[in-house]
Amino acid sequence: RSAFCVCIAAAGMSGALSSVMVRERRGETRLRRAAFACPAFCLFVGGAAAQKGSATFVVTDAVSCQTSLEALNTCSTRVAAQTACSSTLLLNSTAVQQALGCEGSLKDCHTKCLDNLGLLGLPVNSSKIECTIQEQLMKQYSGNPELVLDFKEDPGTGLPKAQILPSNLAGGSGIPSFTYFGDFQRCIYGGDMQYCLVEGSIEKGPLKLGALMGLCRPSSCSDAAVHDDAGKAVKTLGLTDFKTTCHRADDKLPPLAWTTGQITALVVFVCILGLAVVGSALQHHRKPSAGTGGDTTGIEGGGEGQAAGAQPTGALKRATLTFLQAWSLPRNLASFSRKRPEDSEVSFAALDGLRVLSTLWVILGHTVIWPLLSIGYDNSGMILPPHGRLTELWFQIVPGGYFAVDTFFWLSGMLGAHSLHAKVQRSPSLLSPSGFCLRLYPMGVLTRWLRLTMVYAFVLLFTQTWYRELGRGGLLWGASTTMGSGGMGCASSIDNDACKTYWWAQLLYVSNIVKADSCMAWTWYLACDMQMFLVLPFLVLIRERAGKFCGWSVLAVLTLASVAANLWVISSEKLVSDPVLGNFGGKANFMADVYEVSWMRAQPYLIGVGTAWLLDTILARGRGGLLAGDARSVAVGGLDQELGAAGGTGPQPLLSPDAVDERPRQRHCGGHGGRGIALALGLQLMSFALMAFVVFVPVTRYRCSQLTDCMSVDKAPWSPIWNALYGSLNHSVWALGLACLMLLCFLRAPGTAWVNCLLGAEFWQAPVKLTYSAYLLHPLVLVFFYCQNDTSLQYLDATLVSNFVAFSTVVFLLSFVVWLFVEKPMANVCAQLLGSIAGKGGGAEA
């Protein structure tokens, strides 16, 4: 009888489809989607036995939920059975009527057809009606993974046995992405329905990636009931470590917890606004003193100028007034729009554009990479190898954004070394044991820590208290699914337990050492940069006291040691030296072992130090005109206070306020002549060639036969030796090319006028002040917008452009607010404080 029923089912499906085709030709109907019945019917024939043993759920309304879920799970089977057993072509067959034992009545044959299929074990019989409209809608509103059947011989019976596989795991080179959201909005507003998001992980070879699937289920079921019911499908699909979260239309956001942290943060925010109001009011009621250009705080004018007729008496009163006026919005706005004076000796103007463009480059890279490593793209194969955008030459500009961080390291080393050299030249006593240990080193570290930490602490406080509240109710906001070992969830990538436990590691810049880098993961750069700065004064001390040869020797040894460390770790651990693929698999640890380790990333920083030493040597010997085409003699000059503080991430003073002096700046956009023109042009071309090589050559490593090959050192297109050499030298090569180009620009060598005009234009001077805050804030913007989606994310080239422009605009607007209310006022306060500590009455503009 079982065999007979199987034959009946097959014949019935053929009859149903034939009937539909005949009717469609006649124009009676257009049931174009009726073809779903055959695969759905065959699929559920194989799965019916598993459904018979399902357990009773413990829910709020156990009977109602149990009945609804059972009906929903068998909906497709019942639709297929009803379609087959309602086929007049099948039931009018004499052979079928005899087999069923019906007496010519189509209704009788229909009933017996369903009863026989029920005897086969299918959840159908003549007493069970077809799927209701609501059940069918819930099926349509759920995310439905594409499934395929793989028939393999059963060793016991010798018969082919069907194995159900998700389509993304069935192909030999498929990308194991798994995001099937369904229709969130229609489900929760469809009436008596709820939308449940299933999060889990899926494995294929070395890959362990996040999986997201939406289920539309009856509203009478609890989260636990849906979770248990989803377990059967999850097991079939190969998902592990899954959890289920349900959303309903009538869900109300839970009341604010008003934690101690939230209250503290709110008090801090109110105090900042209050200080801005009070400082602005004081600024409004005070007259500008002569020679200060409207600044009456004394902070920017050397600390001595006070408004005429309103000079306070007493140190405490003066300090209070200065502190309050540091928060003045008019004064800080004036500082934001103020143009720096021109420099007639050496042009550092190109660093303005370099820093802004590098920040934008980071945002561009994260615009694509961040969702790839968090919620995932529905069409991630359009990005990843073997056929995605990573295999195209032009797209290398996106992952090439990782070299923007090397630019920041180079900037920090170059500007720090140049400023320290200028300081010790003015005050040789700082090189004595007491001067170095009691003044130069502690003041340098303290100044740098204060300048970096004030705005950093503000952002950290906000992210751990109020950031999660911004996106409450979003479908993916609370999702913790990640792609790969270095993956990032949604709100959990910003506000998580690691931050609440290791907040002190963030503020002490040791997060990459204590392995607390899951807290604000992108701030690993600040930790590395601060750790490198701790070594910088010792390098300057060695060069100044032991001689230039000794200084260069130590610098070379440290650079080579960093290269050797990279080579050893990458080779011994067989790491793929790529920030994307090397961090994509479940066991990949390239980021943790190499990319975020300060001594591994020190090469650009050390090359930046060498650049500053070479520039200082050229200037000191009066050879600034050798390449520039004239014979003018130049002397050692300090950096503009804004640049001398940069460190690559925004205005950051390296030393006490008197560490830098201002010199007029001159931007030449004309041509040059002279005997060094051939050498200068050759060096410029070499610089571009080196930087272009390390950015675009990785396209060859992405051209593999399948993704897993690209993630294996042994199977990748690159040999293990080339993989290790590139991972060890690419940062140095980029920094050398950048150093050569910028050195030519500093000296205004022939052929570099266009670079100085482009990167040194005055319009960069305002946004360059926002780059530090922009670096800190941009992931908050990306996560907020990406994780508010309730549909699967699709990558498109046009979407990349629009997202990048939108994200960059929002990031810099928010950065301006933070700079105006937090970063700039705190820089003013720190400058005055450090000036007082140094025994001087004034400070410096930070």
Long-range contacts (C-beta under 8 A, 24 or more apart in sequence): 1-116, 1-119, 2-119, 2-120, 4-99, 4-116, 5-116, 5-117, 5-119, 5-120, 6-120, 8-84, 8-90, 8-96, 8-99, 8-100, 8-113, 8-116, 8-117, 9-41, 9-45, 9-81, 9-84, 9-117, 9-120, 11-90, 11-93, 11-96, 12-83, 12-84, 12-85, 12-87, 12-90, 12-113, 13-37, 13-38, 13-41, 13-80, 13-83, 13-84, 15-84, 15-87, 15-89, 15-90, 16-83, 16-84, 16-86, 16-87, 16-90, 18-89, 19-87, 19-88, 19-89, 34-83, 37-79, 37-80, 37-83, 37-84, 38-80, 40-76, 40-77, 40-79, 40-80, 41-76, 41-77, 41-80, 41-81, 41-84, 42-149, 43-76, 43-147, 43-149, 43-164, 44-74, 44-76, 44-77, 44-80, 44-122, 45-77, 45-120, 45-122, 46-149, 46-162, 46-164, 47-164, 47-236, 48-77, 48-121, 48-122, 48-123, 49-121, 50-232, 51-123, 51-232, 52-121, 52-123, 54-229, 54-232, 55-228, 57-221, 57-224, 57-225, 57-228, 57-229, 58-224, 58-225, 59-220, 59-221, 59-222, 59-224, 59-225, 60-220, 60-222, 61-220, 64-218, 64-220, 65-218, 65-220, 65-221, 65-222, 65-225, 68-217, 68-218, 68-220, 68-221, 69-217, 69-218, 69-221, 69-225, 69-229, 70-123, 71-131, 71-132, 71-135, 72-135, 72-138, 72-139, 72-217, 72-218, 73-229, 74-123, 74-124, 75-131, 75-135, 75-136, 75-139, 76-131, 76-139, 77-122, 77-123, 77-124, 78-123, 78-124, 78-128, 78-130, 78-131, 79-130, 79-131, 79-136, 81-114, 81-117, 81-122, 81-124, 82-114, 82-124, 82-130, 84-113, 85-110, 85-113, 85-114, 85-117, 86-110, 134-190, 134-191, 134-192, 134-193, 137-186, 137-190, 137-193, 137-216, 138-187, 138-190, 138-193, 138-216, 138-217, 138-218, 139-216, 140-183, 141-182, 141-183, 141-186, 141-187, 141-190, 141-193, 141-195, 141-214, 141-216, 142-182, 142-187, 142-214, 142-215, 142-216, 143-179, 143-180, 143-181, 143-182, 143-212, 143-213, 143-214, 143-215, 144-180, 144-182, 145-178, 145-180, 145-213, 145-237, 164-236, 166-202, 166-237, 166-238, 169-202, 169-204, 169-238, 172-706, 173-386, 173-705, 173-706, 173-707, 174-381, 175-380, 175-381, 175-384, 175-707, 176-202, 176-203, 176-204, 176-207, 176-209, 177-209, 177-376, 177-377, 177-378, 177-379, 177-380, 177-381, 178-202, 178-209, 178-210, 178-211, 178-212, 178-213, 178-237, 178-239, 178-376, 179-211, 179-212, 179-213, 179-375, 179-376, 179-377, 179-378, 179-792, 179-793, 180-212, 180-213, 180-214, 180-792, 181-212, 181-213, 181-214, 181-475, 181-790, 181-791, 181-792, 182-214, 182-215, 182-216, 183-214, 183-216, 184-214, 184-247, 184-475, 184-790, 184-791, 185-790, 187-214, 187-216, 188-247, 188-248, 188-249, 189-249, 190-216, 192-218, 192-219, 192-220, 193-217, 193-218, 193-219, 194-218, 194-219, 194-221, 194-226, 194-246, 194-247, 194-248, 195-246, 195-247, 195-248, 195-475, 196-223, 196-226, 196-230, 196-244, 196-245, 196-246, 196-247, 197-244, 197-245, 197-246, 197-247, 197-475, 197-476, 197-479, 198-230, 198-234, 198-239, 198-242, 198-243, 198-244, 199-242, 199-243, 199-244, 199-245, 199-479, 199-480, 199-481, 200-234, 200-239, 200-240, 200-241, 200-242, 200-243, 200-481, 201-239, 201-240, 201-241, 201-242, 201-481, 202-237, 202-238, 202-239, 202-240, 203-238, 203-240, 203-586, 204-708, 205-708, 206-585, 206-586, 206-587, 206-588, 206-708, 206-711, 206-712, 207-484, 207-584, 207-585, 207-586, 207-707, 207-708, 207-711, 208-484, 208-585, 208-586, 208-587, 209-376, 209-483, 209-484, 209-584, 209-586, 210-374, 210-375, 210-376, 210-481, 210-482, 210-483, 210-487, 211-237, 211-239, 211-242, 211-481, 212-375, 212-376, 212-476, 212-479, 212-481, 212-792, 213-237, 213-239, 215-244, 217-246, 219-248, 221-246, 222-246, 245-478, 247-475, 251-473, 253-472, 253-473, 256-469, 259-465, 261-461, 261-464, 261-465, 262-465, 262-466, 264-461, 264-465, 265-461, 265-462, 265-465, 265-466, 266-466, 268-458, 268-461, 272-327, 272-821, 272-822, 272-825, 273-821, 275-324, 275-327, 275-825, 276-327, 276-328, 276-329, 276-821, 276-825, 278-324, 278-327, 279-324, 279-325, 279-326, 279-327, 279-328, 279-329, 279-331, 279-825, 280-327, 280-328, 280-329, 280-330, 282-321, 282-324, 282-325, 282-328, 283-325, 283-328, 283-329, 283-330, 283-331, 284-330, 286-310, 286-325, 294-331, 294-334, 295-331, 295-334, 296-325, 296-331, 297-322, 297-325, 297-326, 297-328, 297-331, 297-828, 298-322, 298-832, 298-841, 298-842, 299-325, 299-326, 299-828, 299-831, 299-832, 299-842, 299-843, 299-845, 300-331, 300-335, 300-828, 300-845, 301-842, 302-841, 302-842, 303-832, 303-835, 303-840, 303-841, 303-842, 303-843, 304-841, 304-842, 319-832, 322-832, 323-829, 323-832, 326-825, 326-828, 326-829, 326-832, 327-821, 327-825, 327-828, 329-820, 332-820, 332-824, 332-825, 332-828, 333-820, 335-824, 335-845, 336-766, 336-769, 336-816, 336-819, 336-820, 336-824, 337-766, 339-762, 339-765, 340-640, 340-642, 340-662, 340-665, 340-765, 341-662, 341-663, 341-664, 341-665, 342-664, 342-665, 342-666, 342-667, 343-637, 343-640, 343-663, 343-664, 343-665, 343-666, 344-663, 344-664, 344-665, 344-666, 345-619, 345-624, 345-634, 345-635, 345-637, 345-663, 346-615, 346-619, 346-624, 346-634, 346-637, 346-746, 346-747, 347-665, 347-666, 347-667, 347-668, 347-745, 347-746, 347-748, 347-756, 347-760, 348-639, 348-640, 348-643, 348-665, 348-746, 349-665, 349-667, 349-756, 349-759, 349-760, 349-761, 350-742, 350-745, 350-746, 350-755, 350-756, 350-759, 350-760, 351-411, 351-415, 351-643, 351-646, 351-742, 351-759, 352-643, 352-759, 352-760, 352-761, 352-764, 352-765, 352-768, 353-758, 353-759, 353-760, 353-761, 353-764, 353-768, 354-407, 354-411, 354-742, 354-759, 355-407, 355-408, 355-411, 355-646, 355-648, 355-650, 355-768, 355-771, 356-764, 356-767, 356-768, 356-771, 357-759, 358-404, 358-407, 358-408, 358-648, 358-771, 359-404, 359-771, 359-774, 359-775, 360-808, 361-400, 361-401, 361-403, 361-404, 362-401, 362-404, 362-405, 362-775, 362-778, 363-774, 363-778, 363-804, 363-807, 363-808, 363-811, 364-397, 364-398, 364-401, 364-804, 365-398, 365-399, 365-400, 365-401, 365-402, 365-404, 366-401, 366-522, 366-778, 366-779, 366-782, 367-782, 367-800, 367-803, 367-804, 367-807, 368-398, 368-795, 368-800, 369-398, 369-399, 369-580, 370-488, 370-779, 370-782, 370-783, 370-786, 371-786, 371-793, 372-483, 372-580, 373-482, 373-483, 373-484, 373-486, 373-487, 373-488, 373-583, 373-584, 374-481, 374-482, 374-483, 374-487, 374-488, 374-489, 374-490, 374-493, 374-783, 374-786, 374-787, 375-476, 375-479, 375-481, 375-490, 375-786, 375-787, 375-789, 375-793, 376-481, 376-483, 376-793, 377-792, 377-793, 377-794, 377-795, 378-792, 378-793, 378-794, 379-794, 379-795, 380-795, 382-795, 383-795, 384-707, 385-581, 385-702, 385-703, 385-704, 385-706, 385-707, 385-710, 386-702, 386-703, 386-704, 386-705, 386-706, 386-707, 386-709, 386-710, 388-702, 389-795, 389-797, 390-580, 390-699, 390-702, 391-699, 391-702, 391-703, 392-699, 393-696, 393-699, 395-699, 396-695, 396-696, 396-698, 396-699, 397-695, 398-800, 399-578, 399-579, 399-580, 399-698, 400-695, 400-696, 402-579, 403-691, 403-694, 403-695, 403-730, 403-731, 403-734, 405-525, 405-601, 406-601, 406-604, 406-731, 406-734, 406-735, 406-738, 407-604, 407-648, 407-734, 407-738, 408-525, 408-529, 408-647, 408-648, 408-649, 409-528, 409-529, 409-532, 409-601, 409-602, 409-604, 409-605, 409-608, 409-648, 409-735, 410-604, 410-605, 410-607, 410-608, 410-611, 410-648, 410-735, 410-738, 410-739, 411-608, 411-646, 411-647, 411-648, 412-529, 412-532, 412-533, 412-605, 412-608, 412-646, 412-647, 412-648, 412-649, 413-532, 413-536, 413-604, 413-605, 413-606, 413-607, 413-608, 413-609, 413-611, 413-612, 414-608, 414-609, 414-611, 414-612, 414-739, 414-742, 415-608, 415-612, 415-639, 415-643, 415-644, 415-645, 415-646, 415-647, 415-648, 415-654, 416-533, 416-536, 416-608, 416-609, 416-612, 416-647, 416-654, 417-536, 417-539, 417-540, 417-608, 417-609, 417-612, 417-613, 418-612, 418-615, 418-616, 418-639, 418-644, 419-638, 419-639, 419-644, 419-654, 419-655, 419-659, 419-660, 420-444, 420-536, 420-537, 420-540, 420-654, 420-655, 421-540, 421-544, 421-612, 421-613, 421-616, 421-636, 422-636, 422-637, 422-638, 422-639, 422-659, 422-660, 422-661, 423-655, 423-659, 424-540, 424-544, 425-636, 431-541, 431-544, 431-545, 436-537, 436-541, 440-537, 440-655, 441-537, 443-655, 443-656, 443-834, 443-837, 443-838, 444-533, 444-537, 444-654, 444-655, 444-656, 445-533, 445-534, 446-834, 446-837, 447-653, 447-654, 447-655, 447-656, 447-830, 447-834, 448-530, 448-533, 448-647, 448-652, 448-653, 448-654, 449-509, 449-530, 450-830, 450-833, 450-834, 451-645, 451-651, 451-652, 451-653, 451-827, 451-830, 451-846, 452-509, 452-526, 452-530, 452-647, 452-649, 452-652, 453-507, 454-822, 454-823, 454-826, 454-827, 454-830, 455-772, 455-773, 455-776, 455-818, 455-822, 455-823, 455-826, 456-506, 456-507, 456-523, 456-526, 456-776, 457-507, 458-818, 458-822, 459-520, 459-776, 459-777, 459-780, 459-818, 460-499, 460-503, 460-506, 460-507, 460-520, 463-494, 463-495, 463-499, 463-520, 463-780, 464-495, 464-499, 464-500, 464-503, 467-491, 467-494, 467-495, 467-780, 468-494, 468-495, 470-784, 471-784, 471-787, 471-788, 474-787, 474-788, 474-790, 475-789, 475-790, 476-786, 476-787, 476-788, 476-789, 476-790, 477-787, 477-788, 479-787, 483-584, 484-583, 484-584, 484-585, 484-586, 484-588, 485-583, 485-585, 485-586, 485-587, 485-588, 485-589, 485-591, 485-592, 486-521, 486-583, 486-588, 486-591, 486-592, 488-521, 488-783, 490-783, 490-786, 490-787, 491-783, 491-787, 493-518, 493-521, 493-779, 493-783, 494-520, 494-779, 494-780, 494-783, 512-596, 512-597, 512-598, 515-592, 517-592, 517-596, 520-779, 522-775, 522-779, 523-776, 524-596, 525-649, 525-775, 526-649, 527-596, 527-598, 528-596, 528-597, 528-598, 528-601, 529-605, 529-647, 529-648, 529-649, 531-598, 532-598, 532-602, 532-605, 533-647, 533-654, 536-609, 539-609, 543-613, 548-613, 548-617, 551-613, 552-610, 552-613, 555-606, 555-609, 555-610, 555-613, 558-602, 558-606, 559-602, 559-603, 559-606, 559-607, 559-732, 561-599, 562-599, 562-600, 562-601, 562-602, 562-603, 562-606, 563-603, 563-728, 563-729, 563-732, 564-728, 565-599, 565-600, 566-594, 566-600, 566-727, 566-728, 567-724, 567-725, 567-727, 567-728, 569-593, 569-594, 569-600, 570-594, 570-723, 570-724, 570-727, 570-728, 571-720, 571-724, 574-713, 574-714, 574-720, 575-713, 575-727, 576-710, 576-711, 576-712, 576-713, 576-716, 576-723, 577-723, 577-724, 577-726, 577-727, 577-728, 577-730, 578-698, 578-701, 578-727, 581-701, 581-702, 581-710, 581-711, 582-711, 584-711, 585-711, 588-711, 594-727, 601-731, 603-731, 603-732, 603-735, 604-731, 604-732, 604-734, 604-735, 604-738, 607-732, 607-735, 607-736, 607-739, 608-735, 608-739, 610-739, 611-739, 611-742, 611-743, 614-743, 615-743, 615-746, 615-747, 618-747, 624-747, 625-674, 626-676, 627-674, 627-676, 627-679, 627-680, 627-744, 627-747, 627-749, 627-750, 628-672, 628-674, 628-676, 628-747, 628-748, 628-749, 628-750, 629-672, 629-673, 629-674, 629-675, 629-676, 629-677, 629-749, 629-750, 630-674, 637-661, 637-663, 638-662, 638-663, 640-665, 641-844, 641-845, 641-846, 642-768, 642-769, 642-845, 645-846, 649-771, 649-772, 649-775, 650-768, 650-769, 650-770, 650-771, 650-772, 650-773, 650-774, 650-775, 650-823, 651-768, 651-769, 651-772, 651-823, 651-827, 651-846, 652-772, 652-846, 653-827, 653-830, 653-831, 653-834, 653-844, 653-846, 656-834, 656-835, 656-837, 656-838, 657-831, 657-834, 657-835, 657-838, 657-840, 657-842, 657-843, 657-844, 658-835, 658-838, 658-840, 658-844, 659-844, 660-844, 667-756, 667-757, 667-760, 667-761, 668-748, 668-753, 668-756, 669-753, 669-756, 669-757, 670-753, 671-750, 671-753, 672-748, 672-749, 672-750, 672-751, 672-753, 673-750, 674-750, 676-749, 676-750, 677-750, 677-751, 680-744, 680-749, 680-750, 680-751, 680-752, 681-750, 681-751, 683-740, 683-744, 683-749, 684-740, 684-741, 684-744, 684-749, 684-751, 684-752, 686-737, 686-740, 687-737, 687-738, 687-740, 687-741, 687-744, 688-737, 688-741, 689-737, 690-733, 690-734, 690-736, 690-737, 690-740, 691-733, 691-734, 691-737, 691-738, 691-741, 693-733, 694-726, 694-730, 694-733, 694-734, 695-734, 697-726, 698-726, 767-812, 769-819, 769-824, 770-812, 770-815, 770-816, 770-819, 771-815, 772-823, 773-814, 773-815, 773-818, 773-819, 773-823, 774-811, 774-812, 774-815, 777-811, 777-814, 777-815, 777-818, 778-807, 778-811, 781-807, 781-810, 781-811, 781-814, 782-807
